[in-house]
Amino acid sequence: MLTTVPARAAGSSPHLTVTINSLSPSRLRDGSTVTMTGTVTNRDQHVWRKVQAYLVIPGAPFTTRAQIGEAINNGAAYTGSRVIDQGLFDDMGDLAAGQTLNFRVKVPYGKLGISGAQGVYPVGIQILGTDTNGQRSRDAIARATTFLPLISSGQRAVPASVLWPFLMPDYRTADGNYHDPRATLADISSGGQLRNLLDLATSVPRRSSTALIDPALLVGVDDLVHKRHLPKSVEISDSQVAAARTFLNDLLNFARSGSCWVLGFDRPDVLALANNSDLRRPLTAAIEDATEAALTKFQLSGRRVSWPTKDGVTANLLSTVRGDGDNPVILTSSDVPGWQRRLGSIVRYTTPGGPVPLVVNDSLDVGVPGEASVVTLRQRILSEAALAVLQRAIDPKSRADAVTMVDPLWDPGSSSSNGDLGSAFDAAFVSGSSLEDLMTTSLSTYQGKVPVNARARTLTRAQLEAASDLLIAGTTLTSIMPTTGSTDTDYARDAAEVLGVRWRTHSKTGVTIAQSRARAASADLGKIKIQAPPSVTLSSSSGGFPLTITNGTEQGIHIGVAIDSSNPGLTIPRIKPVDIGAGERHTVTVKVDLHDQNATFLTASLVSSNGETISHSKPFKVRSSKVGAVLWVAMGLTGALVLVALFRRFRRRRSRIVSERLADDD
């Protein structure tokens, strides 16, 4: 005889975590035995005694998403009944503070007490225990829940797909070095979060997956491989370099081998950019330049996609990021009021500029107790597909599917213990598909109203302005470098890195880094100077004078000189651009013709090939030594008069001397 008791939700005070590590079968069927294993960890500061683990399942399944949503909101409504027959639960013993114990429960199909109707049965584990006061409540002190579908054979399969995001976990500080390269190395090495996520992704049939790649991750791992941008205190071993190289190659192989979507460099805050239209265009261009440079370097291609944060989607944002109309926007179901599963996970939304595809992330198990595991992900995919099958059976126009987006921060554990995710696509009612496959089908139209204002906070205006200043200075610098190489994209990368959503929660640090990089770029411009003489006197109406150009930067430059006159009627031809090596000086001679002018004030400017002004000299005076004809006549007459006066004075003096001598002779 089956013995069950109503299961009650876990109390709010105990601090224990439960993880489901295995569940078989993955799909319910008559005659099977449900076996569940996992762990319980005591995070309290005291022991729990006589701990027991019980399987919990309701008698009737869920057949719609709405039922599951209501049940999750009212936790006690879907926990079902505990199977308490002797031998069908696990006596785990005492659980000390900080200790983890394994559990294992096995319940034959006939002992589950279920109706056997088609649908999705929530199934889970509940933990009971005795506290330090010797009290043992019927309330569970911890629990974990997942789902078991039961679908009869002969049902038409529905599309199922997994979206795998790979984001850059670290950032570069104001000095250009990475903040925590050791943590990134740990993430991408054996047993690390990103390594585990990639291993799990590659275990799934490739046709069933889509890679979502942040180009900043590719660049960052490549920097580690080549030991670039590392703090002086960080040393990377050969084995760490090898692990980084392996991860990079494996990630690229995964992305190249099937459907690949590409984020903007370092997942930019597209809401902040959309809200600041005066700064958006050049900053968006910088993100695009940094993204394209990374894709070119690593020979990767993929559909571009935007990923705003939850509560960070507005109608203006969707209109701004739609691109050519084929760039998807990933958002959550809460961002599209009125969206229904029957529309499918990818829908068309019409903006003033045209349609844009929306990928709606609507997780089945949000709010479900327990730690996420590969098993719960597998059961989520199967249960999403089962519910889609049931909906399509009663609604032939339904486009319900089973699209699942993985949390980019989730660590599924090592491949030896992460379960069999690929088996989710072996079910007869599941048809593995990539998101690219779904994008090429006829999409339903979402006709709801996207919010006008977003609840999410964005990057500050100060950060966007600092990124803009950095970009202006960097663009000017690169315009005067004859062999730019990667320099063209270096400043684009610098700007893109301070526009990521990561800086929303670290605003002060983000602004500091952005402003520091802007100052550094401006300081480099300040090292390029032009010096003119204090004044110049020409020997005639025309002549030349020297100008000295100093390149105090660490790179060679190709730069021209323009001369402005205080007299608008005087035009001086621009000097042909010259090449100046790093740390060197160069003198150019300027030819000028004042024509009939006596003097003018000039200012010398250094200019790039596209007309950008780099720096100015101080104004200096240029004058001519030529004298006009009238002045020459006046000077001649004056000289003649002087000569006549001198001659007359000389004659008078001579006459006086002669007279005096004659008188003496008499």
C-alpha positions as CSV (number, residue, x, y, z in Angstrom):
1,M,0.0,0.0,0.0
2,L,1.3,3.5,-0.9
3,T,1.9,5.7,2.0
4,T,2.2,9.5,1.4
5,V,1.7,12.6,3.5
6,P,1.1,16.2,2.2
7,A,4.5,17.8,1.7
8,R,5.0,21.2,3.4
9,A,7.3,23.9,2.2
10,A,10.7,24.5,3.8
11,G,10.8,26.9,6.7
12,S,12.5,30.3,6.3
13,S,15.1,29.9,9.0
14,P,17.2,26.8,8.1
15,H,20.1,27.4,5.8
16,L,20.7,24.2,3.9
17,T,21.1,23.8,0.1
18,V,20.0,20.9,-2.0
19,T,21.3,19.9,-5.4
20,I,19.9,17.2,-7.7
21,N,22.7,15.4,-9.4
22,S,20.9,12.7,-11.2
23,L,17.3,11.7,-12.1
24,S,16.2,8.7,-14.0
25,P,14.3,8.2,-16.1
26,S,14.3,11.7,-17.6
27,R,10.8,11.0,-18.9
28,L,8.1,9.2,-17.0
29,R,6.6,6.0,-18.2
30,D,4.7,3.1,-16.7
31,G,6.9,0.4,-15.2
32,S,9.9,2.7,-14.6
33,T,11.5,3.3,-11.2
34,V,12.3,6.9,-10.4
35,T,15.8,7.3,-8.9
36,M,17.1,10.6,-7.7
37,T,20.5,11.4,-6.2
38,G,22.1,14.6,-5.0
39,T,23.7,16.4,-2.1
40,V,22.6,18.4,1.0
41,T,24.9,21.0,2.5
42,N,24.4,22.4,6.0
43,R,25.2,26.1,5.9
44,D,23.9,26.6,9.5
45,Q,26.3,26.9,12.4
46,H,24.8,23.9,14.2
47,V,24.2,20.2,13.5
48,W,21.0,18.8,12.1
49,R,20.3,15.3,13.4
50,K,18.5,12.3,11.9
51,V,18.3,13.9,8.5
52,Q,16.0,12.2,6.0
53,A,15.4,12.7,2.3
54,Y,12.0,12.1,0.8
55,L,10.8,12.1,-2.8
56,V,7.9,14.5,-3.5
57,I,5.5,14.4,-6.4
58,P,1.8,15.4,-7.0
59,G,-0.8,13.1,-8.2
60,A,-1.8,15.2,-11.3
61,P,0.5,16.9,-13.7
62,F,0.7,20.5,-15.0
63,T,-0.4,21.0,-18.6
64,T,0.2,24.7,-19.1
65,R,2.8,27.3,-18.2
66,A,0.2,29.3,-16.4
67,Q,-0.4,26.5,-13.9
68,I,3.3,26.2,-13.2
69,G,3.7,29.9,-12.7
70,E,0.8,30.0,-10.3
71,A,2.2,27.0,-8.4
72,I,5.6,28.6,-8.0
73,N,4.1,31.8,-6.7
74,N,2.3,29.7,-4.1
75,G,5.1,27.2,-3.2
76,A,2.9,24.9,-1.1
77,A,0.5,24.3,-4.0
78,Y,2.8,22.1,-6.1
79,T,5.0,20.3,-3.7
80,G,2.8,17.3,-3.9
81,S,3.1,14.4,-1.4
82,R,6.0,12.8,0.3
83,V,6.5,9.1,-0.4
84,I,7.1,7.8,3.1
85,D,7.0,4.0,2.7
86,Q,9.9,2.2,4.4
87,G,12.8,1.8,2.0
88,L,11.6,4.6,-0.3
89,F,13.3,7.4,1.6
90,D,16.9,7.9,2.7
91,D,18.1,8.0,6.3
92,M,21.1,10.2,6.0
93,G,22.1,10.5,9.7
94,D,23.5,13.6,11.3
95,L,24.5,16.6,9.2
96,A,27.2,18.7,10.9
97,A,27.7,22.4,10.3
98,G,29.4,22.9,6.9
99,Q,29.1,19.3,6.0
100,T,27.7,17.9,2.8
101,L,25.9,14.5,2.6
102,N,24.7,12.5,-0.4
103,F,21.2,11.2,-0.7
104,R,19.6,8.6,-2.9
105,V,15.9,7.7,-3.2
106,K,14.3,5.1,-5.4
107,V,10.5,4.9,-5.9
108,P,8.8,2.4,-8.4
109,Y,6.3,3.9,-10.7
110,G,3.4,2.2,-8.9
111,K,4.4,3.8,-5.6
112,L,4.4,7.4,-7.0
113,G,0.7,7.7,-6.6
114,I,0.3,9.7,-9.9
115,S,-2.6,9.7,-12.3
116,G,-0.5,8.8,-15.3
117,A,-2.0,11.7,-17.3
118,Q,0.1,13.5,-19.9
119,G,1.8,16.6,-18.7
120,V,4.7,17.8,-16.5
121,Y,5.0,16.5,-13.0
122,P,7.0,18.5,-10.5
123,V,9.3,16.1,-8.7
124,G,11.7,16.9,-6.0
125,I,13.4,16.0,-2.8
126,Q,12.5,17.3,0.7
127,I,14.8,17.2,3.7
128,L,13.5,16.7,7.3
129,G,15.7,16.9,10.4
130,T,15.8,17.4,14.1
131,D,17.2,20.7,15.4
132,T,19.4,21.3,18.4
133,N,16.4,21.5,20.7
134,G,15.3,18.0,19.8
135,Q,12.3,19.3,17.9
136,R,11.4,17.7,14.6
137,S,8.8,19.5,12.5
138,R,6.8,18.2,9.6
139,D,8.1,21.2,7.6
140,A,11.0,20.5,5.3
141,I,14.2,22.2,6.3
142,A,15.4,22.2,2.7
143,R,14.2,21.1,-0.7
144,A,14.9,21.0,-4.4
145,T,12.5,20.6,-7.3
146,T,12.7,19.8,-11.0
147,F,10.2,18.4,-13.5
148,L,9.4,15.1,-15.1
149,P,7.4,15.0,-18.3
150,L,5.0,12.3,-19.4
151,I,4.1,12.4,-23.1
152,S,2.6,9.5,-25.0
153,S,4.2,8.3,-28.2
154,G,3.1,9.6,-31.6
155,Q,3.2,13.3,-30.7
156,R,4.7,15.6,-33.2
157,A,8.1,16.9,-32.1
158,V,8.7,20.6,-31.3
159,P,11.9,22.6,-31.8
160,A,14.2,22.7,-28.8
161,S,17.4,24.8,-28.6
162,V,20.0,26.0,-26.1
163,L,21.7,29.4,-26.2
164,W,25.1,29.3,-24.6
165,P,26.5,32.8,-23.6
166,F,30.3,33.2,-23.1
167,L,31.1,36.5,-21.6
168,M,34.4,38.2,-20.5
169,P,34.7,37.9,-16.7
170,D,37.5,40.4,-16.2
171,Y,38.3,44.0,-17.2
172,R,41.3,46.2,-17.7
173,T,42.0,48.9,-15.2
174,A,43.1,52.5,-15.8
175,D,46.7,51.4,-16.4
176,G,45.6,49.0,-19.2
177,N,46.3,45.9,-17.2
178,Y,43.7,43.3,-16.3
179,H,42.1,43.5,-12.8
180,D,42.2,39.8,-11.9
181,P,43.9,37.7,-14.6
182,R,44.4,34.8,-12.1
183,A,40.6,34.5,-11.7
184,T,40.2,34.4,-15.5
185,L,42.9,31.7,-15.8
186,A,41.1,29.7,-13.1
187,D,37.8,30.1,-15.0
188,I,39.2,28.8,-18.3
189,S,41.4,26.0,-16.9
190,S,40.2,22.5,-16.0
191,G,37.5,22.6,-13.4
192,G,36.8,26.3,-14.0
193,Q,33.4,27.8,-14.6
194,L,33.9,28.8,-18.2
195,R,35.8,25.6,-19.0
196,N,32.9,23.5,-17.5
197,L,30.3,25.5,-19.4
198,L,32.1,25.0,-22.7
199,D,32.5,21.3,-22.0
200,L,28.8,21.0,-21.3
201,A,27.9,23.0,-24.4
202,T,30.0,20.7,-26.6
203,S,28.3,17.6,-25.2
204,V,25.0,18.6,-26.8
205,P,24.3,17.9,-30.4
206,R,25.6,20.9,-32.3
207,R,22.5,21.4,-34.3
208,S,20.6,21.9,-31.1
209,S,22.9,24.8,-29.8
210,T,23.7,28.4,-30.6
211,A,26.9,30.0,-29.3
212,L,26.6,33.6,-28.0
213,I,30.1,35.0,-28.1
214,D,31.5,38.2,-26.5
215,P,34.5,39.2,-28.6
216,A,36.1,40.7,-25.5
217,L,36.5,37.1,-24.1
218,L,38.4,36.0,-27.2
219,V,40.7,39.0,-27.0
220,G,41.1,38.6,-23.2
221,V,42.1,34.9,-23.4
222,D,44.4,35.7,-26.3
223,D,46.1,38.3,-24.2
224,L,46.7,35.7,-21.5
225,V,48.1,33.3,-24.0
226,H,50.6,36.0,-25.1
227,K,51.1,37.5,-21.6
228,R,49.8,40.9,-22.5
229,H,48.4,43.5,-20.1
230,L,49.4,41.7,-17.0
231,P,50.2,43.4,-13.7
232,K,53.8,43.1,-12.7
233,S,52.9,40.9,-9.8
234,V,51.3,38.2,-12.0
235,E,53.4,35.4,-13.5
236,I,51.8,32.9,-15.9
237,S,53.2,29.4,-16.1
238,D,53.6,27.4,-19.3
239,S,50.8,25.1,-18.2
240,Q,48.5,28.1,-17.7
241,V,49.3,29.4,-21.1
242,A,48.6,25.9,-22.6
243,A,45.2,25.8,-20.8
244,A,44.3,29.3,-22.1
245,R,45.3,28.4,-25.6
246,T,43.3,25.1,-25.4
247,F,40.2,26.9,-24.2
248,L,40.4,29.6,-26.9
249,N,40.8,27.0,-29.6
250,D,37.9,24.9,-28.2
251,L,35.7,27.9,-27.9
252,L,36.4,29.0,-31.5
253,N,35.9,25.5,-32.8
254,F,32.5,25.4,-31.0
255,A,31.5,28.8,-32.4
256,R,32.6,28.0,-35.9
257,S,31.1,24.5,-36.1
258,G,27.4,25.7,-35.9
259,S,25.1,28.5,-35.2
260,C,27.0,31.5,-33.8
261,W,25.7,34.9,-32.5
262,V,28.0,37.7,-31.6
263,L,27.5,40.4,-29.0
264,G,29.0,43.9,-29.2
265,F,32.4,44.0,-27.6
266,D,32.2,43.6,-23.8
267,R,28.3,43.5,-23.9
268,P,27.7,47.3,-24.2
269,D,25.0,49.1,-22.3
270,V,22.7,49.7,-25.3
271,L,20.1,51.4,-23.2
272,A,22.5,54.1,-22.1
273,L,23.6,54.6,-25.7
274,A,20.0,54.8,-26.9
275,N,19.2,57.4,-24.2
276,N,22.1,59.6,-25.2
277,S,21.5,60.2,-28.9
278,D,24.2,63.0,-29.2
279,L,26.9,60.6,-28.2
280,R,25.5,57.3,-29.5
281,R,26.7,57.3,-33.1
282,P,30.5,57.6,-32.5
283,L,30.4,55.4,-29.5
284,T,28.4,52.7,-31.3
285,A,30.9,52.9,-34.2
286,A,33.8,52.3,-31.7
287,I,32.0,49.2,-30.3
288,E,31.5,48.0,-33.9
289,D,35.2,48.6,-34.8
290,A,36.4,46.7,-31.7
291,T,34.0,43.9,-32.4
292,E,34.9,43.6,-36.1
293,A,38.6,43.7,-35.3
294,A,38.2,40.8,-33.0
295,L,36.1,38.7,-35.4
296,T,38.6,39.4,-38.2
297,K,41.6,38.4,-36.0
298,F,40.0,35.1,-34.9
299,Q,38.3,34.4,-38.3
300,L,34.9,34.2,-36.8
301,S,31.6,35.2,-38.2
302,G,28.1,35.3,-36.8
303,R,24.8,37.2,-36.6
304,R,25.1,40.3,-34.5
305,V,22.8,40.5,-31.5
306,S,22.0,42.9,-28.7
307,W,21.4,41.8,-25.1
308,P,19.9,44.5,-22.9
309,T,19.5,43.7,-19.2
310,K,16.2,42.8,-17.6
311,D,13.9,45.8,-17.2
312,G,16.3,47.6,-19.5
313,V,14.2,47.5,-22.7
314,T,12.3,50.4,-24.3
315,A,10.6,51.0,-27.6
316,N,13.3,53.6,-28.4
317,L,16.0,51.1,-27.7
318,L,14.5,48.5,-30.0
319,S,14.2,51.1,-32.7
320,T,17.8,52.2,-32.2
321,V,19.5,48.7,-32.2
322,R,17.5,47.0,-35.0
323,G,20.2,47.6,-37.5
324,D,19.2,46.1,-40.9
325,G,16.3,44.4,-39.3
326,D,17.9,41.0,-38.9
327,N,19.8,41.6,-35.7
328,P,18.0,39.9,-32.8
329,V,17.5,41.5,-29.4
330,I,17.5,39.1,-26.4
331,L,15.1,40.1,-23.6
332,T,13.0,38.5,-20.9
333,S,9.3,37.9,-20.9
334,S,8.7,40.7,-18.4
335,D,10.0,43.2,-21.0
336,V,7.3,42.2,-23.5
337,P,3.9,42.5,-21.7
338,G,1.3,40.3,-23.2
339,W,3.7,37.9,-24.9
340,Q,2.5,34.3,-24.9
341,R,4.3,31.0,-25.3
342,R,2.1,30.2,-28.3
343,L,3.8,33.0,-30.2
344,G,7.1,31.1,-30.0
345,S,10.4,32.2,-28.4
346,I,11.4,34.3,-31.4
347,V,8.9,36.9,-32.5
348,R,8.8,39.9,-34.8
349,Y,8.3,43.4,-33.3
350,T,7.6,46.4,-35.5
351,T,9.5,49.6,-34.7
352,P,9.1,53.0,-36.6
353,G,12.2,52.0,-38.6
354,G,10.9,48.5,-39.4
355,P,10.7,45.0,-37.9
356,V,13.2,43.5,-35.4
357,P,13.3,39.9,-34.2
358,L,13.0,39.5,-30.4
359,V,14.3,36.4,-28.6
360,V,12.3,36.0,-25.4
361,N,14.1,34.3,-22.5
362,D,11.3,32.8,-20.4
363,S,12.7,30.2,-18.0
364,L,10.3,27.5,-16.7
365,D,12.1,27.0,-13.4
366,V,12.6,30.6,-12.2
367,G,11.7,30.6,-8.5
368,V,11.9,26.8,-8.2
369,P,13.8,25.7,-5.0
370,G,17.2,24.0,-5.2
371,E,20.5,24.6,-6.8
372,A,20.7,24.6,-10.6
373,S,22.4,21.5,-12.1
374,V,22.8,19.8,-15.4
375,V,19.9,17.6,-14.4
376,T,17.5,20.5,-13.8
377,L,18.6,22.0,-17.1
378,R,17.9,18.8,-18.9
379,Q,14.5,18.4,-17.3
380,R,13.7,22.0,-18.1
381,I,14.3,21.4,-21.8
382,L,12.2,18.3,-21.8
383,S,9.4,19.8,-19.8
384,E,9.3,23.0,-22.0
385,A,9.0,20.7,-25.0
386,A,6.3,18.6,-23.4
387,L,4.2,21.7,-22.6
388,A,4.7,22.9,-26.2
389,V,3.5,19.6,-27.5
390,L,0.3,19.8,-25.4
391,Q,-0.4,23.4,-26.4
392,R,0.1,22.6,-30.1
393,A,-2.3,19.7,-29.8
394,I,-5.2,22.0,-28.8
395,D,-4.0,25.1,-30.7
396,P,-2.8,24.2,-34.3
397,K,-1.6,27.8,-34.8
398,S,0.6,27.7,-31.8
399,R,4.4,28.1,-32.4
400,A,5.3,27.1,-28.8
401,D,8.9,25.7,-28.6
402,A,11.5,24.8,-26.0
403,V,14.2,27.5,-26.3
404,T,16.5,27.7,-23.2
405,M,19.1,30.3,-22.5
406,V,21.8,29.3,-20.0
407,D,22.9,31.7,-17.2
408,P,26.4,32.8,-18.3
409,L,27.6,32.8,-14.6
410,W,26.3,29.2,-13.9
411,D,29.0,26.6,-13.2
412,P,27.6,23.2,-14.2
413,G,30.6,21.3,-12.6
414,S,33.1,19.1,-14.3
415,S,32.2,16.9,-17.2
416,S,32.7,13.8,-15.1
417,S,29.9,14.7,-12.8
418,N,27.6,17.0,-14.8
419,G,25.1,14.4,-16.0
420,D,23.9,13.7,-19.5
421,L,22.4,16.9,-21.1
422,G,22.5,15.6,-24.6
423,S,19.9,12.9,-23.8
424,A,17.2,15.6,-23.7
425,F,17.3,15.7,-27.5
426,D,16.8,11.9,-27.7
427,A,13.1,12.2,-26.8
428,A,10.7,11.6,-29.7
429,F,8.8,14.8,-29.0
430,V,12.0,16.9,-29.1
431,S,13.5,18.2,-32.4
432,G,16.9,19.7,-31.9
433,S,17.2,23.1,-33.6
434,S,19.5,26.1,-33.5
435,L,18.3,29.6,-33.1
436,E,19.5,30.3,-36.6
437,D,17.1,27.5,-37.8
438,L,14.2,29.2,-35.9
439,M,15.2,32.6,-37.3
440,T,14.7,31.4,-40.9
441,T,11.1,30.3,-40.2
442,S,8.0,32.5,-40.5
443,L,7.8,34.4,-37.2
444,S,4.8,35.4,-35.2
445,T,4.2,39.1,-34.6
446,Y,4.3,40.5,-31.1
447,Q,1.7,43.3,-31.0
448,G,2.0,44.3,-27.4
449,K,3.4,47.6,-26.0
450,V,7.0,47.7,-25.1
451,P,7.6,50.1,-22.1
452,V,8.5,53.7,-22.9
453,N,10.7,54.0,-19.9
454,A,13.0,51.4,-18.4
455,R,13.3,50.6,-14.7
456,A,16.9,49.5,-15.0
457,R,19.6,52.1,-14.3
458,T,22.2,52.8,-17.0
459,L,25.7,54.0,-17.3
460,T,26.1,57.6,-16.1
461,R,26.4,60.5,-18.6
462,A,29.8,61.2,-17.2
463,Q,31.1,57.8,-18.2
464,L,29.7,58.2,-21.8
465,E,31.3,61.6,-22.0
466,A,34.6,60.3,-20.9
467,A,34.4,57.5,-23.4
468,S,33.6,60.1,-26.1
469,D,36.6,62.3,-25.1
470,L,38.8,59.2,-25.2
471,L,37.6,58.3,-28.6
472,I,38.1,61.9,-30.0
473,A,41.6,62.1,-28.7
474,G,42.4,58.5,-29.9
475,T,40.9,59.1,-33.3
476,T,43.0,62.2,-33.7
477,L,46.2,60.4,-32.7
478,T,45.6,57.5,-35.1
479,S,45.0,59.9,-38.0
480,I,48.6,61.1,-37.8
481,M,50.3,57.7,-37.5
482,P,51.6,56.6,-40.9
483,T,51.6,52.9,-40.0
484,T,48.7,52.4,-37.6
485,G,48.6,48.6,-37.5
486,S,46.3,47.8,-34.6
487,T,46.4,51.3,-33.3
488,D,43.2,52.2,-35.1
489,T,41.3,49.7,-33.1
490,D,43.2,50.1,-29.8
491,Y,41.3,53.3,-28.9
492,A,38.0,51.8,-30.1
493,R,38.6,48.9,-27.8
494,D,39.5,51.3,-24.9
495,A,36.2,53.1,-25.4
496,A,34.2,49.9,-25.8
497,E,35.6,48.4,-22.6
498,V,34.2,51.3,-20.5
499,L,30.7,51.1,-22.1
500,G,29.8,47.6,-20.9
501,V,26.8,46.9,-18.6
502,R,29.3,45.7,-15.9
503,W,29.9,49.3,-15.0
504,R,26.3,49.9,-14.0
505,T,27.0,48.5,-10.6
506,H,30.5,49.9,-10.4
507,S,29.9,53.4,-11.6
508,K,32.6,55.1,-9.7
509,T,35.3,52.7,-10.9
510,G,34.0,52.8,-14.5
511,V,34.1,56.6,-14.6
512,T,37.5,56.7,-13.1
513,I,38.9,54.3,-15.8
514,A,37.1,56.1,-18.6
515,Q,38.4,59.5,-17.6
516,S,41.9,58.2,-16.9
517,R,42.1,56.7,-20.5
518,A,40.7,60.0,-21.9
519,R,43.4,61.9,-20.1
520,A,46.1,59.6,-21.2
521,A,45.0,59.9,-24.9
522,S,44.9,63.7,-24.5
523,A,48.3,63.7,-22.8
524,D,49.8,61.9,-25.8
525,L,48.4,64.6,-28.1
526,G,50.0,67.2,-25.8
527,K,53.4,65.6,-26.5
528,I,53.2,66.7,-30.2
529,K,54.1,70.4,-30.3
530,I,55.1,73.1,-32.8
531,Q,57.4,76.0,-32.0
532,A,57.7,79.2,-34.0
533,P,60.3,82.1,-33.5
534,P,59.1,85.0,-31.3
535,S,59.2,87.3,-34.4
536,V,60.4,87.2,-38.0
537,T,61.9,90.1,-40.1
538,L,62.1,89.4,-43.8
539,S,64.9,91.0,-45.9
540,S,62.2,91.9,-48.5
541,S,58.5,91.4,-49.0
542,S,59.1,87.6,-49.1
543,G,61.3,85.1,-47.4
544,G,61.3,82.1,-45.2
545,F,61.4,81.2,-41.5
546,P,61.8,77.9,-39.5
547,L,59.2,76.0,-37.5
548,T,60.2,73.2,-35.1
549,I,57.9,70.1,-34.6
550,T,58.5,67.9,-31.6
551,N,57.1,64.4,-31.4
552,G,57.3,63.3,-27.8
553,T,55.2,60.2,-28.3
554,E,56.4,56.6,-28.6
555,Q,55.3,56.2,-32.2
556,G,56.2,57.9,-35.4
557,I,53.8,60.4,-36.9
558,H,52.8,61.8,-40.3
559,I,51.7,65.4,-39.8
560,G,51.2,68.7,-41.8
561,V,51.5,72.3,-40.9
562,A,48.9,75.0,-41.5
563,I,49.5,78.8,-41.1
564,D,46.8,81.3,-40.2
565,S,47.2,85.0,-40.6
566,S,45.6,87.9,-38.7
567,N,45.1,89.5,-42.1
568,P,42.3,87.6,-43.9
569,G,43.6,88.8,-47.2
570,L,46.9,86.9,-46.8
571,T,46.9,83.2,-47.7
572,I,49.8,80.9,-46.9
573,P,49.9,77.5,-48.6
574,R,49.7,74.5,-46.2
575,I,53.0,72.8,-45.7
576,K,53.4,69.3,-47.1
577,P,53.1,66.6,-44.4
578,V,56.3,65.3,-42.9
579,D,57.3,62.0,-41.1
580,I,58.8,62.4,-37.7
581,G,60.1,59.4,-35.7
582,A,59.2,58.7,-32.1
583,G,60.9,61.1,-29.7
584,E,62.4,63.2,-32.6
585,R,62.3,66.8,-33.7
586,H,61.9,68.1,-37.2
587,T,62.3,71.6,-38.7
588,V,60.4,72.9,-41.7
589,T,60.9,76.1,-43.5
590,V,57.8,78.2,-44.3
591,K,57.9,80.6,-47.3
592,V,55.8,83.7,-47.1
593,D,55.1,86.7,-49.3
594,L,53.6,89.8,-47.6
595,H,53.3,91.6,-51.0
596,D,52.6,95.3,-50.1
597,Q,52.0,94.6,-46.4
598,N,54.5,95.7,-43.8
599,A,53.6,93.2,-41.1
600,T,51.2,90.5,-40.0
601,F,50.7,88.1,-37.1
602,L,50.8,84.4,-37.9
603,T,49.8,81.2,-36.0
604,A,51.2,77.8,-36.9
605,S,49.1,74.7,-36.4
606,L,49.8,71.0,-36.7
607,V,47.1,69.2,-38.6
608,S,46.3,65.6,-39.6
609,S,45.6,64.4,-43.1
610,N,41.9,64.7,-42.5
611,G,42.1,68.3,-41.2
612,E,42.1,67.7,-37.5
613,T,44.1,70.3,-35.6
614,I,46.6,68.8,-33.2
615,S,48.2,71.8,-31.6
616,H,49.0,75.5,-32.1
617,S,52.1,77.7,-31.7
618,K,51.9,81.1,-30.0
619,P,51.0,84.0,-32.4
620,F,54.2,85.6,-33.8
621,K,54.9,88.8,-35.8
622,V,56.3,88.7,-39.4
623,R,57.4,92.0,-40.9
624,S,59.1,93.1,-44.1
625,S,62.2,95.3,-44.4
626,K,61.2,96.8,-47.8
627,V,60.6,100.6,-48.0
628,G,58.1,102.3,-50.3
629,A,59.1,104.7,-53.1
630,V,57.7,107.8,-51.4
631,L,59.6,106.9,-48.3
632,W,62.8,106.5,-50.5
633,V,62.2,110.0,-52.0
634,A,61.6,111.5,-48.6
635,M,64.7,109.9,-47.3
636,G,66.7,111.2,-50.4
637,L,65.4,114.8,-50.0
638,T,66.2,114.7,-46.3
639,G,69.7,113.4,-47.1
640,A,70.2,116.1,-49.8
641,L,69.1,118.9,-47.4
642,V,71.5,117.5,-44.8
643,L,74.4,117.6,-47.3
644,V,73.5,121.2,-48.4
645,A,73.4,122.3,-44.8
646,L,76.7,120.7,-44.1
647,F,78.2,122.2,-47.3
648,R,77.0,125.7,-46.4
649,R,78.3,125.4,-42.9
650,F,81.6,124.2,-44.2
651,R,81.9,127.2,-46.6
652,R,81.0,129.7,-43.9
653,R,83.7,128.2,-41.6
654,R,86.2,128.2,-44.4
655,S,85.5,131.9,-45.3
656,R,85.9,132.9,-41.6
657,I,89.3,131.1,-41.4
658,V,90.5,132.8,-44.6
659,S,89.5,136.3,-43.4
660,E,91.2,135.7,-40.0
661,R,94.4,134.8,-41.8
662,L,94.4,137.8,-44.1
663,A,93.9,140.1,-41.1
664,D,96.9,138.5,-39.4
665,D,99.0,139.1,-42.5
666,D,98.1,142.8,-42.5
